Amino acid sequence: MHTTSRRTFLAFTGLSALAAAGCGTASGSGVRNTGKLRYQGWAGQVTPAELAAELGYLEDVKLDWVGNTISGPQDIQSAASGQIDFGGAFNGAIVKLASRDAPVRAVISYYGSDEAAYSGYYVTEDSPVRTPRDLIGRTVGMNTLGAHSEAMLDIYLREHGLSRAEAQKVERIVVPPVNTEQTLRRGQIDVAVLGGILRDKALETGGVRKLFSDFDLRGSFSAGTYVLTERFIRQNPETVRTFVTGVGRALDWSRATPRDEVVARMTEVVRRRKRNESTDALRYWRSYGVSAPGGRIDERELSVWSDWLTERGDIERGSVDLKKLWTNEFNGGAGAAGKG
């Protein structure tokens, strides 16, 4: 299958070409402004970029789908290596990638948390876990380690007075998202991180109780950004401007438009593209969660994760120059003309 073979190729070649992606030649450094952007999608979902294309906001720039990604980190690694033109991930993953000298720059936020779109940390109704300190010696199931869910757990524990040593006694376990709810109900984990359709289905079934959520912790915030390589931006500034501005307009449209209309439009997109995927999850879509108008980036949305990764020892202090990692320069709809 095209999707499977392409996805596998991207996953295993990601970092091997990082250096090549950052290098230019005299003949390849000129402005060319390509009219096509290669990218990876998510099964059963319509990303902000795909919605922008559907609404005509990308003008003459076309999206070229090469397959579905397996994770945010894989997606941005593929972008950094030049296998695709843009990718998106949790901001902490972007900071971590940049600490390894990947030549990427974040250009627009594309997902986050708000009162409609959030990740909650749930226990069973009869669970003895009711306070942060009750988590010591307990297990928390999440989709991946070292990313958004674990970061929020650490922040929750720290803000409620647990020491680093105490926080380390809270065991974090990787559980496939589709299995997380049942793993919790069977007593195999004490806390389950649930978001989107998985959260809503669990709440419909009942018998679970929210301990806290990322929205409870930080309010509305943008959590992930789209990145492109510095070389691609340098060679294609007008394409990047059209893309970023268009995605920002799509994010604003999704907030201003009645939810039922947004879901109906997304459902049309999924059915029309014929990728053999279900539209069931779209019934539970509520928001992309991006808080800033036009998807504008705020440096604090990256610095909070830079600080977290430094505290964990995942990156060296000062290894990432945040001011060079992001920019609003190309966001014509965000009211921000300057660079980050």
N, C-alpha and C positions, 0 to 999 in steps of 0.2 A: 504493500500500500504506500502511496506517495506520502501521506501524512506521517506514518510511522517511520519510514526510512529517513525522511528529512529530519524529523524530531530527534531520532537517535543520532544522526550525523551531527546535528547542532549541539546536542548534549555532550558528546565526546570530543568535539573539536573546539569547544568554547574558549578555554584559556590559552590554548596552544598558539593562537594567532594574535594575542593581545599586542605584542610588540609590533607586529606587522601593521596592525590597525593604526598604531600611533605614528608610524613613519610615513613620510611623503617623499615624492621625487619631484624633480623640477618639472617634468612633463605632466605630473598628476596633481599639482597643487593649485591649478587655476579654478576659477568659479565655473560651475557647469549647470547648477540648478536642475537636477533631475526631476522628472515629472512622476516618478514612481518610488514608493517607499515599501520595502520588504519588511514584513513583520510576522509575529506569531500570535495566534488567538488563544481563546479559552473555550473549550467545548460547552455549548449551551448558553454562552454569555455573549453580550454585545458590549464591547469595550468602548470607552469614550471616543477613541480614534475611529472605530467602526461606525459609531453613531454620527460622528462629524461627517464622515463620508456619505452616509445615508441622507443626511440633511442638506447636502450640497455645500457644506461649509469649507471643504478642502479645495473647492474650486476646480482647477485643472490638475491637481495632484491626486494620483491614484494610489490606492493601497494594494499591495501584492502579498496575499496570504500564502505563507510557505508551510504551514502546519500549525499545530497547537503546542504550546509550551508545557513543560512539566512543573515549572515553578518560577517565581519571580527572579531568584538568583540566576537560574539557568537562562532566563530571558535576557537579562542585562549583560551576562557574559557573552551571549551570542551577538548582542549589539556591539559590545566592546571589541569583539574579534572580527567584526565586519561581516558576519554570516547573515545578519539582518541589519536594517538601518536604524530602527529604534526598538527599545524594549522598556519594560517597566517593572519596578519592584518596590518593596518596602524601603524606606529611606535609609534604614540602618544597613541593609544589604548593599546599597549604593555607596555609602561611606566606606564600608569594608572593602568593596571592590576598588574604590579610589585609593585606599591605603596601600594597595598592591601596584600602584602606578598605572592603573588602567586609564586610558585617555578619554574619559567620558565626562559629560556635563549634563546636569539635570535642567530641563527646560520648562516643564509644566507639571503640576500635581494632577494625578488622575484617579486616586481613590483616597478615602479617609474614613473618619468616624463621625457620626452625628447622632441625633436622637432616633433616627430611623435605620441607620446603617452602623452597626457596632458589633464588637466581639464581646460576648459575655462569658463569665466564668461561673459555671453552674454546678451545683451539688444536688443530690437527691433530697426530696422533701424532708426525710427523716434523718438526714446527715447530722452528725454532731459538730460539723465544721460550720461555725457561725462568725468567727473573728479571724483576722489575719494570723494571730498567734496559733490558732487551731490548725493551721496548715503545716506546722512543723511536724515532720515525720510522715506527711501525707503525699499522695501522688497527684500530679496535675497532667492531664492528657492534652496534647496540642499537636498541630499538624507538622511543625518542624521546630528545631531548636535554634537558638541564636538569632531569632527574628522577632517579629512584632509581638507574638503572644508571650514569649519568654520575657521580652523587655517590659511589657506591661505588668507582668507578674512581679518582676523585680522592683519596679517603681511602686507598686501597691504595697509590697512588703516593707520597703524602705520608708515610705511615707507614713507607715503605721508603726514605726519604731523598731522593727526587727533589725538586728545587726547583720552584717555580711555573713558571719558564721551561722547564724540562725537561719538566714534565707537559704543557705546552701543545703540545709537539712530538708528543704521542700523539694521533693523529687519531681523532675520534669521528664515526661515520657512521650515519645512520638507515637501518635495514633492516627491512622488514616482518617481524614475527616468524615467519610461516610460511615465509619465504625465507631466514632467517638461517643455518640449518644448511647448506643447499646453497651459499650464498654463501661460507661458510667452506671447504667441501670443494673448491670450484672455485678457491680461491686469490684470490678477489676482496677478501677481508678477512683480516686476520691473527688476529683474536680475535672470537669470537661470544659474546654474552650469551644464555644459554639457561636457561629455567625451566620447571617443570611438565612437561606432556606433550611439549613440544619437546625439553627436556633428556633426558627418559627415552628417547624414541625415538632420539635421537642416540647415547646410550650403548648402547642395544640394537644399533644398527648397528655400533658400534665405530669405531676409527680416530681418536678424539678424546681429548684429555687435558685435565684441569682445571688451569687455572693458579691460580685462587683462587675463592672464593665469598663472598657477603655474610655467610653464616653463619660462614665461616672468620674473617672480619674482626671481627665483632661478637657472635658467639654468637646466641642466640635474642633477637629483638627485634621489637616491633610497628612496622610501617612505614607504615601508612595508617589514617586514621580517617574515620568518618562525621561529616558536619557538617550543621547546620541553621542557619537564620538566627536571630538574636537575637529578632527580632519573632515568629517562629513559636514559639520556646521560651516567650517571654513570654505568648503567647496560649494555648498548649496544654501547660502544664507536666505535667499528668497523662498526656496522650498520649505526651509525650516520655519520661516516666518508665517507662511500660509498654513502649514501644519499646526503649529502651536496656537496660532490665533483661532483656527477652526476648531480645534479640540476645546479651547476655552469657551467658545461660543456654544458648543454642544453641551458642555457641563452646565452653563448658565441656562440653556434651553431645558435641560432635564429638571432643573430646580423650579423653573417658572411654569412648566407645563403640568397639567393634571396627571397624576400617576398612571391612571388607566390609559391615557393617551400615549404616554411614554412606553408602557409595557406593550401596548398594541403595536407600536412602531417597531420595537425590538423584536417582537414575535414575527413580524413580517420579514425582518432582516434574516433571522435564523432560518425560516422556512425557505426563503428565496435562494439562500446560498447553498442549500442542498449538501450539507456536510455529514449527513446521517447522525444528527444530534437531536436531543429532546428539547422541547421548549418549556418543560414543566417548571424548571427553576425560575423562569422569568415571572411566573405568577407571584413569586415572593419578593421580586425586586422592589426596593423602596427608595433607594438613593445611592449615588456614587460616594456620598460622604465627604466630598471636597468642600471645604469651608470657604475658601477665598474666591471672590468674583474672578471669573476667567481662569481659574486654576492657578492664580499667581502664587509663587513660592515665597515663603518666609524662611529666612535662614535658621530660625529657631527650630523649624521642622526637621532640620538636618543636624543641628548642633546638639539637640537632646540625645540623639542616638550616637553621635560621636563621643559625647561624654560617657554614655552607658558602655559603649564598646571599650573605651579607654579604661574605665573602672574594672571591667571584666578581664582586662589584659589581652583582649582580642586584637587591638591595634595599639601602636605606640603613640604616646602623646605627641602631638604636633605633626603626625605623619600625613594628615590631610589638611590642605588649605581650603577651608569651606568657601571662601569668597571666590575661589576659582572653580568650585564644584557645581555651582548653580548660577542661573541667570534668568531674568525676566525680559531681557533685551528683545526677544523675538515675539513677545506676547502683545500683539497690537490691540487686543481686547481687554487687557488687564489694567490699563492705566499706569503701566510701569515701563518707562522708557530706558531706565538705566540698567546696567549690569549689576549682578550680585557681588 
